């Protein structure tokens, strides 16, 4: 009686099973890599629009109020994330410039 490993058909079955496992593993890795690449593609767009103040119905500029002269800039900020992956925007810093010099900086709005 010949050994099982000396049988040619059994050897072919073992090789085909091994190649099948290796091919499935490579396919899984490629699928995961492509899926990650597609989900991370896209962009984050920030749109800023100057609008009227809902309380005073004034546009941006200097206004007289009970505390004196104030500078009011009502803004509408839209952040559009065009990715399938979630992305959290935590801090938005606003900076006021005059003739390329920083006048005021407000952190973490």
C-alpha positions in Angstrom: 0.0 0.0 0.0 1.4 3.3 -1.0 1.6 6.3 1.3 -1.1 8.9 1.0 1.4 11.7 0.2 2.8 9.6 -2.6 -0.5 9.6 -4.4 -0.5 12.2 -7.2 -4.1 13.2 -7.0 -3.9 13.8 -3.2 -0.9 16.1 -3.8 -2.8 18.0 -6.5 -5.7 18.5 -4.1 -3.4 19.7 -1.3 -1.7 22.2 -3.7 -5.0 23.5 -5.0 -6.3 24.0 -1.5 -3.1 25.9 -0.5 -3.3 28.1 -3.6 -7.0 28.7 -2.9 -6.2 29.9 0.7 -3.4 32.1 -0.4 -5.5 33.6 -3.2 -8.4 34.3 -0.9 -6.1 36.0 1.6 -4.5 38.2 -1.1 -8.0 39.1 -2.4 -9.2 40.0 1.1 -6.1 42.3 1.6 -6.6 44.0 -1.7 -10.4 44.5 -1.1 -9.6 46.0 2.3 -6.9 48.4 0.9 -9.2 49.6 -2.0 -12.1 50.1 0.4 -10.0 52.2 2.8 -8.6 54.2 -0.2 -12.1 54.9 -1.5 -13.5 55.9 1.9 -10.7 58.3 2.6 -11.0 60.1 -0.7 -12.9 63.4 -0.8 -12.5 66.8 0.6 -13.5 69.1 3.4 -14.9 72.4 2.1 -15.5 75.4 4.3 -18.0 78.0 3.0 -18.3 81.4 4.7 -21.1 83.8 4.0 -21.7 87.2 5.5 -25.3 87.5 6.6 -27.5 89.9 8.6 -27.6 89.7 12.3 -30.9 88.0 13.4 -31.3 90.1 16.5 -30.5 93.6 15.2 -31.2 93.0 11.5 -27.9 94.8 10.7 -25.2 93.7 8.4 -21.5 93.7 9.4 -19.8 96.9 10.5 -19.7 99.3 13.4 -22.9 99.8 15.3 -23.9 101.9 18.4 -25.3 99.8 21.2 -25.9 100.1 25.0 -22.2 99.3 25.7 -20.8 101.7 23.1 -19.5 101.3 19.6 -19.2 97.6 18.6 -17.9 95.9 15.5 -20.4 93.2 14.5 -19.6 90.5 11.9 -22.4 88.0 11.5 -21.1 85.0 9.6 -22.7 81.8 8.4 -20.1 79.0 8.3 -20.9 75.8 6.5 -18.5 72.8 6.7 -19.1 70.2 4.1 -17.3 66.9 4.4 -17.4 64.9 1.1 -16.0 61.7 2.5 -17.7 58.5 3.6 -15.3 58.4 6.6 -16.4 60.5 9.6 -14.2 63.5 10.4 -14.6 65.8 13.4 -13.7 69.4 13.2 -13.1 70.5 16.8 -11.7 74.0 16.7 -12.2 77.0 14.5 -10.0 80.0 15.1 -11.1 83.5 14.0 -8.5 86.2 13.5 -9.1 89.9 12.7 -6.6 91.5 10.4 -5.9 95.2 9.6 -3.3 96.0 6.9 -1.8 92.5 7.2 -1.3 92.9 11.0 -3.3 90.8 13.5 -5.6 92.9 15.6 -7.5 90.3 17.5 -7.4 86.5 17.7 -10.3 84.4 19.1 -9.4 80.7 19.6 -11.6 77.7 19.7 -15.0 78.9 18.5 
